[in-house]
Structures are given as structure tokens and as C-alpha cells.
């Protein structure tokens, strides 16, 4: 059910019920008041007649022959005066013989000739004075009062329903504009939504939506860039392979051999890039699960060094006993190996690099230092960017540009930290810290 | 013909260079945008093969600068980025053709030849100039329906003259086109090739414009000796 319909229904129904209750209350009150007032008037007229009768001379009742006095017909009201002995002295309606004889003083309802009457009997000096009121008149009066009171009520109720409908429609207009704006949008556009004079209640929703759009846009752009970069990184070695394989068949034998060597280099590069891409995809799919896979730092260093081609150039300094970190061994070793490979690749000749392992209070810290070709003072910001390579490496086709990105991804996933510092006089210090197992799980 | 190759990847660059050399082109290869810029400022290249992903600058920036300077040399762009937007950007910037990596070496050669041909204002690779017929695709030359053997340099020199469409080509342009930057060239090497061409195809084929260089002789005058025009 739409918000508009729900509001209209809830408010409209409550309006109708409340107004109906108020009307019923008013009506019953009014009816009681009217009956009371009319009764009082009936009683007052009886007393008035009694006052008039008291002023008549003593013998007025016993005038010759005709004791009955009948007033020409008046409808709706009647009066009868009878003596203490029950003899009727005066009666307004001649045909009401015996019908107004009152049993007791006070109010009585009675049916006379098929019509309901209300009677009041007043006794003074032995005279019974009875006044009567036809109820049909009272009912007609009551109906008139009801009509006079209820019509404005109903008009006001209908008016408020119309106002309600108008107010709700107007109030919901910003929502409708938002809906129109959203339905008109191309699903691919990620520009922020703009609604003129949006109410305060809608602003948080719109700003959240806009924030989400920006985040989605960023994520999409990142994905797109990554896909483009990956395509570039895969196509380049493929181009080298294809070109040199084709060359091999159209140059003399000695050059053909060289071409095939180049093609093989391209294949090795392609393979490296593919493996790194797969590693990255695996790391990104891994869920960090603290406390389940503690690995000793010594074991991590051994694993990392085992697959390293140039491991003799790495000087390892275990600053403390092995401590357990909360990262699966293969991933921790991959993170460390990438740092070592990077350092070796950028350190010319047989120059050694150093790896220090220390245990901190809450984390284990691996520090890889080299005296390589990283210029002193150059920003290290782009080092972990995917597919970024130093211009020299790019020219030589070294590295996939993913190694440090993988290390950064692993570090991030397992709540570690990774930072690089350019050394004074050239070279780089990479500092990888991973959370210790028994600390992280607490 | 001289090809200026700007490609940062060593393996890819060496492959393209050798491939184009095998197809008969003179190739100079540079790996950065800065070197490429410098090379084109000093060399009279017939065509540029430009990779877009250069380490020091985007290849498109380089291309934009050249076009802004009014350089009309045909440019074949190589790229590993296949998004439509990238291709459109490349062509809009002034690239004459676009080749996606990995490409076929034969396709690269064919496209380079086609670009050269179009730059010279010809729709077909076959040229007839009086009694001389030249096939730029297969690099064959006929004189009076008899095939004439030309060396690579001789053919390049002839093509350069044909592409100039009657305009004057000076010795430096010949040297760039034939040898590029690599070789130390004897000062009279070009004259030797011109001498051989005149001997093989007819003295009037190449006219000497004294003090300026050479131009192609009129189709009707090919047998009328090698004197000045």
C-alpha cells in the first residue's frame, strides 16, 4: 500500500470515527437537555394554569349546567382541570373524555388515540391540573435541532478530509519527485541525486544514497582501471611472444634462435603476471579468521626464503625467539617474499639486503632494508599501487607490478600494517607488521 | 622508408624493430616519450609507430603535441588498452590508425605500408610512372614489363621520391629515410644509389635540382639522360 494511501486511510478513518463519536455525544446531550427543558415547560404551564384557577371566584366551578369547557381545537398540547372528587371541571379537548385523568402527580407517558403524549399532573387545593404534550411535536423539534447541528458538522468533516488529501499530496511531493528522478535515471549514471527543496526528513536518505552512489562509482572505476591494467599487463608479454615467434620463421637461423629466446622470456613474464594475478584474487577471496592459523615467524621466514632465487644475498637477523602471528603461513610468506624480491630486484649486483624480525608487544615486525636504486626522498606512495612499476623495471619488463600490491592486500586483510621509507642516500626500508596470535584473539 | 618506433617494452620493441627491418623498413627505436620527441624533432621520419603506455608520459600527449605543431607524419598507435573510449581518444587525437596488442606482425607491416601509401595520396600499392611500374607491397619494379632487381636502399630511395609527388627531396631526407640514426653514412652513399637507379631504370627518372636535391622526372622524359631539370 502506498504511503499516501496509508496516510489518507489512517487519518481519514480516525477523523470520521472521532467526529462521529463527538457528534453522538453532542446529540445525546442535546436530546436530554431538550427533554428536560420541554418537561420543565410542561410543568410550568401546569403551575401557571393552577395559579390562574386559584384567582377564579369560589363558585366559578358550579356554573349552571355545563361544567365542561372546551377550547377550540389546538393541536399538540392539552390541559384538563378536575375536582378533588374526580369531576372534570375544564378540558381543552372535548373528545379526550377520561383520557387525561391522571393517576398520580408528576410525569407520565400515555398513548391517546394511537399517539404518544407526555402528561404532567399538578395538585393544588385538591384540584388536579394535568397538562399534556404530544411527543410527535417533540420528535419533530428534535429532528430540526439535529439537522441544524449535524449539517455543519458533516460539511466540516468533508472539508477536513479534502484538506487532508491536499495536505498529504503536497507533503509527499518531494518523495514523488525523488521517485521520478530515480525512475528517469539511466542505471549506469552514478551522478548524485538532486531534489529541489527536499524536506529535512528526506535529506539524510538522499545524502546516504548519494554517498553510496559515489562509493559505487569509485569501486566501479577502480574495477575498470584494474581490468584495463590487467589487460595491458597480459597483452604486452603476449605481444612480445607473438612477434618473436613470427619473426623466428622469417629471419636467418642465428637470429631465429635469438627470437625464440625472447619469446621464452615473454612466456616467463606472462606466467609470472598470471600467477601474481591469481594470488591476488585468492588473497582477496580469503576471509581473515583470527586465532585459527597461528604461524611462527621463523617458519614464515624459512618459507619465504625457500622460493627465493637469490636467497644467498639476504642477511636474516632474528632479533627474538619465534613468535606466532595470526596469518596463514603461505600468505604471510608470500607477503614477505614479495618484499624481499622487490628489494633484490632493485639492488644491483651482489649487494646484500637485510631482513630483521622483531617481536613487538602486539605484533611481529619484519623489516627489509636495501641499498638499491630507490632515489632518496622520492615519495613511496605509489609502491603498492597495482601494476605500478618503476620506469626502469617497466622498460626491462621486470616484475608484474603486483608483488607489493599483494603484500599490501594480505596485510590489510589480516589487520597488519605496511609502510615504506626511502633511505637517505638511496634504497628502501619496508616495514611489515603482522598481529601476534595470542594478542589478536583476545 | 624510415619508421620511428616508440615502445617502452624491451621485448616488444626489439620484436617490432626486427620485424619491420625484415619487411624492408629503416627503423629507429626509442623507449621514452622524451626520446621520441627529440628524435622526431631531428629526423625526417616517414611514419611513427607509437605505443601509448610510455613510462614518462602518455603517448597521446606526445601525439597531441605533434599535431598541435602541425606535424602531419602518419602515426600508427599501438596499445594494449582495448576500451572503445581509448580507441576513440587515440583517433581523435590525430592517430591515423590503431592496432591492438597482441597484433600480427604481417598486419603491422601491411598497415604501415597502407599508411605510407595513403600519406602519399595513393589508393593502390601499384604505381605507373611512364614505362616504370612499381609495386610497393611486394617491393617489385618493372621497366617495359621486364622486372628489374633493385637493392633495398635503391627501392627506398625510389619510394621516397615517389611519395614526394614531384617535390624536391634533399640529401638529408634521403639519409634519414634510408639509414635512420644508426649508421655512419658516407657522404656520397645517396649519390651512388641514385647513379644505380638511373642506370637500371632510365636516366630521366631522377632529376637533379642543383643546390637543393632531387625530384622525380616527368613520365615522358625517363629516357632523356640524367641532366639537371
Interface residues (C-beta under 8 A of the other chain):
Chain A: X228 X231 X232 X233 X235 X236 X237 X238 X239 X240 X241 X242 X243 X244 X246 X247 X250 X251 X255 X259 X262 X265 X266 X269 X391 X394 X395 X396 X397
Chain B: X8 X9 X10 X11 X12 X14 X15 X16 X18 X19 X22 X31 X32 X53 X55 X56 X80 X81 X82 X83 X86 X100 X101 X102 X103 X104 X105 X106
